[in-house]
Amino acid sequence: GSIVSSRPLGLVFEAGPDDVFFDLYFFGTYESFETQVMNSILRPGDTMFDIGSNFGWFSIHALATVGTSGSVYAFEPQNELCDEIKANASRNGFADAIGHQLVIQNCAVGEKNGEVIFPSSRGRSHALVSMYDFGEKELAKGGVARKVITLDTFLSTLPQGLVPPKFVKCDVEGAEMSVLKGGTGFFSSSQKPALLIEVNLSAADRAGW
């Protein structure tokens, strides 16, 4: 891939000319409307959850907005993408924030705590891998077991006094309903976040909802 400068904040990311990165590679933009919505809501000191962080676009833009007094939690079960998040954070001057203001959780978020088999991403974009492609056949083809945690469980482990997330972005290729079911306590609380959630009809159908 190539290092490209993006709009609107001038942040840089590695991207190639495939279907997922086409706009970023050629035009310097990626999900621009969704990014504008997020940036219009977040303020310095806020907390943001990025569920299905992919290569870190939303996480790093959120980090640039919430600043050193805020926090971003990036949930990403694929090891290769966790490495990309770290690399892209470092490219934008946020290396020191990794593990502090930017906390990368190498796990999936779902309805129940446990494990799930993620298929190998060989031959397709990492962004299109879904936890609903799992199974023993996928394990035999090079799939890997990954930890799954519910949002309610994760929130119960956070330090007292941490600002609850003001904004939650969720893009998990059909597993969005599972994420919501695992966070019923949080989403029914008095401190509800703004929620940006993907609805991919084919992935949702594969997931059974």
C-alpha positions, 0 to 999 in steps of 0.5 A: 500500500501507499501512505496517503493524506486524508481529509478533513484533518490531514491524517495519514493512513496506509491504503491500497487501490482495492474496493475497501480503500478506493476512495481513501487511496484515490481521493483522500476520503473514507466514510466522510459523512459518518466521520463528520457526524462523529467529529460533530459530537465528540469533544475534548475529554470524551470517551469513544468506543470503536467496535470493529475498528478495522485499520483505525480510521474512526479510532484515530480521528476520534483520538485527534478530537478527544485529545490527551484528556479523552480515551478511545477504545478500539475493539478489533479481533484480527491481529493484522488489523490491530497492527495496522491500527498501531502503525497508523496511530504512530504515523499520526504522532500518537505512538505514545497514546497507544495503551493509554488514550488509545486502548486496543482490545484484540477481541470481538464484542458480542452477546455472550462472553466466550470464543468464536472462530474467525475465518482466514482472511486470505483472498479477501479484505480484512474488512469483510471478515465476519464472526458469522463465517465461523465453524470447524471448517473455517478452523481447519482452513486456518481460522483462529479462535478469538475472545468475545466479550460483551459490552456490559462485561467490558464496562464493568472492568473499567476504572471507576471515574472513567467517562462513559463513551459518548459515541459508539461506532459499530461495524462488525459485518452482521454481528451488530445485533449481537453487540447490542444484545450484549450491551443492554445494561449500558444502552438502557442506562441514563448515559446512553451514547450516540450510536453509529451502526452499520446495517449490511443486509446481506451480512445481517441475513447471514447472521439470522436477523 
